[in-house]
Amino acid sequence: MARARGKYSKAISDRSGVAFPYKEMVKEWNGSFVHKSEYENKHPQLEPRPVAADAQALENARPKEAHTVYVKIGGGAEARFSVAASGSTKPADPIKDLIMKFEMGTVTVSTS
């Protein structure tokens, strides 16, 4: 389809409403048809740069192992204890110098 060149035509600016020569008109980023003297570039803040997320995880992390201590109490006047950590393959070693004293509502552990 053939179009006219607009050699002598005028166009009305969408911004000011003033008639300008058609050949001096430009289209803005928002679709407005304005004179080149009224043209405004798109502000950079209208399209912010993508921001990468903060790094939160470590690659090849080795968290500290949680240990649960199991205590075996032997009978007698003074209780004897064996202590072993969870996940341990070795048998619990008896601890001879750990003495527990029981009272109503409290437990006191001391070494002698």
Phi, psi and omega per residue, in radians:
M1 nan 2.281 -3.121
A2 -1.397 2.508 3.122
R3 -2.180 2.694 3.098
A4 -1.306 2.666 -3.122
R5 -1.385 -0.428 -3.129
G6 1.340 0.521 -3.071
K7 -1.075 -0.685 -3.100
Y8 -2.025 0.064 -3.038
S9 -1.447 2.806 3.122
K10 -2.076 2.676 3.071
A11 -2.297 2.575 -3.135
I12 -1.673 2.252 -3.131
S13 -1.216 2.372 3.087
D14 -1.238 -0.376 -3.110
R15 -1.499 -0.895 -3.024
S16 -1.816 -0.352 -3.090
G17 1.393 0.154 3.139
V18 -1.572 2.516 3.102
A19 -1.443 2.271 3.107
F20 -2.233 2.822 3.037
P21 -1.040 2.382 -3.066
Y22 -1.015 -0.648 -3.101
K23 -1.215 -0.253 3.135
E24 -1.693 0.064 -3.108
M25 -1.563 2.551 3.096
V26 -2.350 2.770 3.124
K27 -1.749 2.265 3.123
E28 -1.443 3.007 -3.134
W29 -1.083 -0.445 -3.111
N30 -1.657 0.102 3.088
G31 1.660 -0.064 -3.142
S32 -1.278 2.433 3.108
F33 -1.740 1.859 -3.010
V34 -2.256 2.876 3.061
H35 -1.260 2.665 -3.099
K36 -1.101 -0.398 3.086
S37 -1.336 -0.326 -3.131
E38 -1.755 -0.056 -3.050
Y39 -1.105 2.368 3.064
E40 -2.199 2.305 3.067
N41 -1.216 2.760 3.081
K42 -1.227 2.336 -3.130
H43 -1.210 2.409 -3.104
P44 -1.057 -0.491 -3.113
Q45 -1.271 -0.234 3.104
L46 -1.275 -0.361 3.049
E47 -2.288 1.389 -3.109
P48 -1.147 2.626 3.084
R49 -1.171 2.508 3.090
P50 -1.128 2.418 -3.134
V51 -1.839 2.228 3.113
A52 -1.254 2.591 3.115
A53 -1.204 2.655 3.092
D54 -1.187 2.450 3.080
A55 -1.216 2.203 -3.089
Q56 -2.103 -0.430 -3.078
A57 -1.977 2.611 3.083
L58 -1.656 2.440 3.045
E59 -1.379 2.391 -3.123
N60 1.020 0.796 3.139
A61 -1.271 2.520 3.079
R62 -2.162 1.541 -3.119
P63 -1.173 2.679 3.119
K64 -1.146 2.354 -3.136
E65 -1.263 2.425 3.089
A66 -1.488 2.235 3.136
H67 -1.950 2.293 3.010
T68 -1.854 2.320 -3.119
V69 -1.757 2.182 3.075
Y70 -1.775 2.306 -3.117
V71 -2.051 2.175 3.053
K72 -1.782 2.252 -3.101
I73 -1.862 2.213 3.078
G74 -1.598 2.800 -3.098
G75 -1.483 3.115 3.102
G76 2.012 -3.108 -3.113
A77 -1.117 -0.798 3.056
E78 -1.946 2.206 -3.098
A79 -1.302 2.411 3.048
R80 -1.852 2.508 -3.026
F81 -2.099 2.588 2.940
S82 -2.128 2.344 -3.085
V83 -2.129 2.316 3.075
A84 -2.457 2.467 3.106
A85 -1.510 2.649 3.110
S86 -1.145 2.511 -3.124
G87 1.433 -0.055 -3.125
S88 -1.383 2.418 3.133
T89 -1.675 -0.277 -3.138
K90 -1.487 2.627 -3.139
P91 -1.194 2.734 -3.136
A92 -1.174 2.346 3.105
D93 -1.588 2.382 3.091
P94 -1.255 2.428 3.075
I95 -1.890 2.055 -3.027
K96 -1.540 -0.423 -3.031
D97 -1.759 0.255 3.098
L98 -1.739 2.085 -3.097
I99 -2.096 2.338 3.115
M100 -1.938 2.367 3.121
K101 -2.044 2.165 -3.111
F102 -1.768 2.325 3.018
E103 -2.323 2.937 -3.119
M104 -1.128 1.967 3.064
G105 1.524 -0.182 -3.137
T106 -2.357 2.700 3.039
V107 -2.210 2.202 3.129
T108 -2.012 2.246 3.107
V109 -2.004 2.263 3.121
S110 -2.440 2.752 3.059
T111 -1.931 2.495 -3.133
S112 -2.073 nan nan
